[in-house]
Each structure stands twice: as structure tokens, then as C-alpha cells.
Amino acid sequence: MKNNLLTIENLCVSYGGIKAVKGISLTVPEGDIVTLIGANGAGKSTILRTISGLVKPESGKITYNGEDVTGVQTTTLVEKGITLVPEGRRVFPNLTVLENLKIGAYLRKDNLEEDILRIYKLFPRLEERSWQLAGTLSGGEQQMLAVGRALMSRPKLIMMDEPSLGLAPIIVNEIMSIIKTINKEGVTILLVEQNANLALRIAHHGYVCETGNITMEGTGAELLNDETVKAAYLGKAKKK
């Protein structure tokens, strides 16, 4: 049985009196891809932002690699091996591709060359555009850069917030394929994704999030074949 790299217990998060996350619990086994699916406003992004230290929880506990990291600062969490690829890419538009990648390794003191070459092998287009300003890249290329930048800190756990948002279908398939490759290399992935169909196809395990609650969970295959999930998130009507 796999160890849980990340465990969340009874997590509650509020924004100005509005409860965004209402006592959710979930686990992310080491080496797996786990996905959170649900409608906009369900609390998925808030969960990722709370794990990564950007939002302070009202209550609950976050355990990473056996250590309580509830409310720990983002920089410390990056040092421990947690990185977030935020929604909307958030690349530095006036810096080159290479400079953006190096920023991802800002806490490291060792040689970055090997890691940069690894990123270029994963994303050949980034190598072709290494001296290009990030703001001039296409949306898909910026998403690749955001993932590459996260990998530069050598994380054990990468959290990705809506990596397919706004991208052409062919690029979405490419991004999903790269997520699988990263996972095969030993990186655990927690994925928030609006494209529930694609997310469940690559995920080992999934959770359905609705209005700040976890309402269902199961393997990716189980949720893909569940009639309620099909009707709500996969665009397929329930059988009568």
C-alpha cells in the first residue's frame, strides 16, 4: 500500500464570512495523480491555494510527508517539495523563457543546467524560444513554461490549477500527456481541472467538489463511469 504524501483533514476556509471550503478531507498517495473536479466556485482552487500557504485555513489540518504543514509559509513549502502551477499561468512577461525557468529555482544554490536541459527535453518549444520574452508566447507555450518553472524546484508534489483553461484541444492533449510523463518520473500530482473527462482519464483517483464539500470520490475510472458524474460534468445525460 502506498504512503499518503498529502493528507487533508476537516479543512475549513472562509473569505470574509463566506465559507469557501467546508470541512473537506482527502488524501494524495505518493506517486499518484489525484484530481479535483467540480463547477466553478466549488472551492477547488481555494483548496490548492490553502495547501500552498497562500490562504490561511480557518480550521483543519494539512499533513505533508508525515509533517503538519498547516499555515506554513509558501517559501518553506517550496523548500519541502510542494509547488503550485497557478491558474492563468502567471509567467513573468518581460523576462525570457530561460529567466522564467531560473526563477523557479530561486531557492536552489546548486547548478541548474541539468534541470534546464530536462525541461527542454520535456518541452522542445521552450528550448526553441529560450531567449524569447514569455509575454510573447502562445497560451499553450506559457502553460508549458509555467509547468517547467514549477519543475525547476525539484518538487515531490506539483499542484496544477486548471492547466487546460483557454487552450486549443490539441494543446490540451499535449499538456495532459506531459502531466502523465512527469508523474511517471516520480512526481506526485494534485490536479484541479475543468475538463473532467480528460482529468479522470489520467487520474488514479478523483474527488468531486461541490460548494465547498467533497460529495464523491473514487478511482478515475469509477468516476468516469458514474451516471451522476456523467450527467453533471461529462455532458452525458443520465439513463432513465
C-alpha positions as CSV (number, residue, x, y, z in Angstrom):
1,M,0.0,0.0,0.0
2,K,1.3,3.5,-0.9
3,N,2.1,6.1,1.7
4,N,0.0,9.3,1.6
5,L,2.2,12.1,0.6
6,L,-0.5,14.6,1.4
7,T,-3.4,14.3,3.9
8,I,-6.1,17.0,4.4
9,E,-8.4,16.6,7.4
10,N,-11.6,18.6,8.0
11,L,-10.2,21.7,6.2
12,C,-12.3,24.9,6.5
13,V,-11.5,28.1,4.7
14,S,-13.6,31.3,4.7
15,Y,-13.4,34.6,2.8
16,G,-14.9,37.4,4.7
17,G,-17.6,35.4,6.4
18,I,-18.3,33.2,3.3
19,K,-17.3,29.6,3.8
20,A,-15.4,28.5,0.6
21,V,-14.3,25.1,1.9
22,K,-16.5,23.3,4.5
23,G,-14.6,20.6,6.3
24,I,-13.2,18.6,3.5
25,S,-10.8,15.6,3.9
26,L,-8.8,13.9,1.2
27,T,-5.5,12.1,0.6
28,V,-2.9,12.1,-2.2
29,P,-0.9,8.9,-2.3
30,E,2.8,9.2,-3.1
31,G,3.4,8.7,-6.9
32,D,-0.3,9.2,-7.9
33,I,-2.2,11.7,-10.0
34,V,-5.2,12.8,-7.9
35,T,-7.8,15.2,-9.5
36,L,-10.4,17.5,-8.0
37,I,-13.3,18.2,-10.4
38,G,-16.4,20.4,-9.9
39,A,-18.1,23.5,-11.1
40,N,-16.6,27.0,-10.9
41,G,-16.9,28.3,-7.4
42,A,-16.9,24.8,-5.8
43,G,-13.7,25.6,-3.8
44,K,-11.2,23.6,-5.8
45,S,-8.7,26.5,-6.3
46,T,-9.1,27.6,-2.7
47,I,-8.0,24.1,-1.6
48,L,-4.8,24.3,-3.7
49,R,-4.1,27.9,-2.5
50,T,-4.5,26.8,1.1
51,I,-2.2,23.8,0.8
52,S,0.4,26.0,-0.8
53,G,0.3,28.6,2.0
54,L,-1.3,31.4,0.0
55,V,-4.5,31.3,2.1
56,K,-4.7,30.6,5.8
57,P,-7.3,27.9,6.8
58,E,-9.9,28.7,9.4
59,S,-9.5,25.1,10.9
60,G,-8.4,21.7,9.9
61,K,-5.0,20.0,9.3
62,I,-2.7,19.6,6.3
63,T,0.0,16.9,6.6
64,Y,2.7,16.6,4.0
65,N,5.3,13.8,4.1
66,G,4.3,13.0,7.7
67,E,4.7,16.6,8.9
68,D,2.0,19.1,9.9
69,V,2.3,22.0,7.4
70,T,-1.0,23.8,8.2
71,G,-0.5,27.5,7.6
72,V,3.2,27.1,6.8
73,Q,4.7,29.9,4.5
74,T,4.8,29.3,0.8
75,T,8.6,29.6,0.6
76,T,9.1,27.0,3.2
77,L,6.7,24.6,1.4
78,V,8.6,25.0,-1.8
79,E,11.8,24.1,0.0
80,K,10.0,21.0,1.3
81,G,8.9,20.0,-2.2
82,I,5.5,21.5,-2.9
83,T,4.9,23.7,-5.9
84,L,1.8,25.3,-7.4
85,V,1.2,25.9,-11.1
86,P,-1.4,28.7,-10.7
87,E,-4.5,29.3,-12.8
88,G,-3.7,31.7,-15.6
89,R,-0.1,30.7,-16.0
90,R,1.3,33.8,-14.2
91,V,4.6,33.8,-16.2
92,F,6.8,36.9,-16.0
93,P,6.0,38.5,-19.4
94,N,9.0,40.8,-19.6
95,L,11.6,38.1,-18.8
96,T,12.8,35.5,-21.2
97,V,11.8,31.8,-21.1
98,L,15.2,30.9,-19.6
99,E,14.9,33.7,-17.0
100,N,11.4,32.4,-16.0
101,L,12.8,28.9,-15.6
102,K,15.6,30.1,-13.4
103,I,13.1,32.0,-11.2
104,G,11.5,28.6,-10.5
105,A,14.8,27.5,-8.9
106,Y,15.3,30.7,-6.8
107,L,15.8,28.7,-3.6
108,R,18.4,26.4,-5.0
109,K,22.1,27.0,-4.7
110,D,23.4,24.2,-7.0
111,N,23.9,24.0,-10.8
112,L,20.7,24.3,-12.8
113,E,22.0,23.2,-16.2
114,E,20.9,19.6,-15.8
115,D,17.3,20.6,-14.9
116,I,17.1,23.2,-17.6
117,L,18.1,20.5,-20.2
118,R,15.4,18.2,-18.7
119,I,12.8,20.9,-19.1
120,Y,13.8,21.5,-22.7
121,K,13.6,17.7,-23.4
122,L,10.0,17.7,-22.0
123,F,9.1,20.9,-23.8
124,P,11.2,21.3,-27.0
125,R,9.4,24.5,-27.9
126,L,10.7,26.2,-24.8
127,E,14.3,25.5,-25.9
128,E,13.5,26.9,-29.4
129,R,12.2,30.1,-27.6
130,S,14.6,30.2,-24.7
131,W,15.6,33.9,-25.4
132,Q,12.1,35.0,-26.3
133,L,10.1,37.1,-23.9
134,A,7.5,35.0,-22.1
135,G,4.8,37.5,-22.8
136,T,5.1,36.9,-26.5
137,L,4.5,33.1,-26.2
138,S,1.2,31.5,-27.1
139,G,-1.2,30.4,-24.3
140,G,0.0,26.8,-24.7
141,E,3.6,27.7,-24.6
142,Q,3.1,29.9,-21.5
143,Q,1.4,26.9,-19.8
144,M,4.4,24.7,-20.7
145,L,6.6,27.4,-19.2
146,A,4.6,27.5,-16.0
147,V,4.9,23.8,-15.6
148,G,8.6,23.9,-16.4
149,R,9.2,26.7,-13.9
150,A,7.5,24.6,-11.2
151,L,9.7,21.6,-12.0
152,M,12.8,23.7,-11.5
153,S,12.4,23.5,-7.7
154,R,12.6,19.6,-8.0
155,P,9.2,19.1,-6.3
156,K,7.8,15.9,-4.8
157,L,4.3,17.3,-5.2
158,I,3.1,19.6,-8.0
159,M,-0.4,21.1,-7.8
160,M,-1.9,22.3,-11.0
161,D,-4.8,24.7,-11.2
162,E,-6.8,24.5,-14.5
163,P,-3.8,23.8,-16.8
164,S,-6.1,23.3,-19.8
165,L,-8.1,26.6,-19.4
166,G,-8.3,28.6,-22.6
167,L,-6.1,26.2,-24.7
168,A,-6.9,24.6,-28.0
169,P,-7.8,20.9,-27.8
170,I,-4.6,19.7,-29.5
171,I,-2.5,21.6,-26.9
172,V,-4.7,20.3,-24.0
173,N,-3.9,16.8,-25.1
174,E,-0.2,17.6,-25.2
175,I,-0.3,19.1,-21.7
176,M,-2.2,16.1,-20.3
177,S,0.4,13.8,-21.9
178,I,3.2,15.8,-20.3
179,I,1.5,15.6,-16.9
180,K,1.5,11.8,-17.3
181,T,5.2,11.8,-18.2
182,I,6.1,14.0,-15.2
183,N,4.1,11.6,-13.0
184,K,6.0,8.6,-14.4
185,E,9.2,10.3,-13.5
186,G,8.1,10.1,-9.8
187,V,6.4,13.4,-9.2
188,T,3.0,13.2,-7.3
189,I,0.3,15.4,-8.9
190,L,-2.8,17.1,-7.5
191,L,-4.8,18.4,-10.4
192,V,-7.7,20.8,-10.5
193,E,-9.2,20.7,-13.9
194,Q,-12.4,22.0,-15.6
195,N,-12.1,19.3,-18.3
196,A,-13.4,16.5,-16.1
197,N,-13.3,13.9,-18.8
198,L,-9.6,14.3,-19.6
199,A,-8.6,14.7,-15.9
200,L,-10.4,11.5,-14.9
201,R,-8.8,9.6,-17.8
202,I,-5.3,10.3,-16.5
203,A,-6.0,10.3,-12.7
204,H,-5.5,7.4,-10.4
205,H,-8.1,8.8,-8.0
206,G,-10.6,11.6,-8.1
207,Y,-12.8,13.8,-5.8
208,V,-15.9,15.7,-6.8
209,C,-16.1,19.1,-5.1
210,E,-19.5,20.9,-4.8
211,T,-20.0,24.2,-2.9
212,G,-17.0,23.6,-0.6
213,N,-17.8,19.9,0.1
214,I,-16.4,16.6,-1.2
215,T,-19.5,14.8,-2.5
216,M,-18.0,11.8,-4.2
217,E,-14.7,10.0,-4.6
218,G,-13.3,7.0,-6.4
219,T,-10.8,5.9,-8.9
220,G,-10.6,7.9,-12.2
221,A,-12.3,5.0,-14.0
222,E,-15.1,4.7,-11.4
223,L,-16.0,8.4,-11.6
224,L,-15.8,8.4,-15.4
225,N,-18.4,5.6,-15.4
226,D,-20.6,7.0,-12.7
227,E,-24.0,8.2,-14.1
228,T,-24.2,11.2,-11.7
229,V,-20.7,12.4,-12.7
230,K,-21.6,11.8,-16.4
231,A,-24.7,13.9,-16.2
232,A,-23.1,16.8,-14.2
233,Y,-19.6,17.1,-15.6
234,L,-19.1,15.0,-18.7
235,G,-22.0,16.3,-20.7
236,K,-23.8,13.0,-20.9
237,A,-27.4,12.6,-19.7
238,K,-28.3,10.0,-17.1
239,K,-30.0,6.9,-18.4
240,K,-33.7,6.7,-17.5
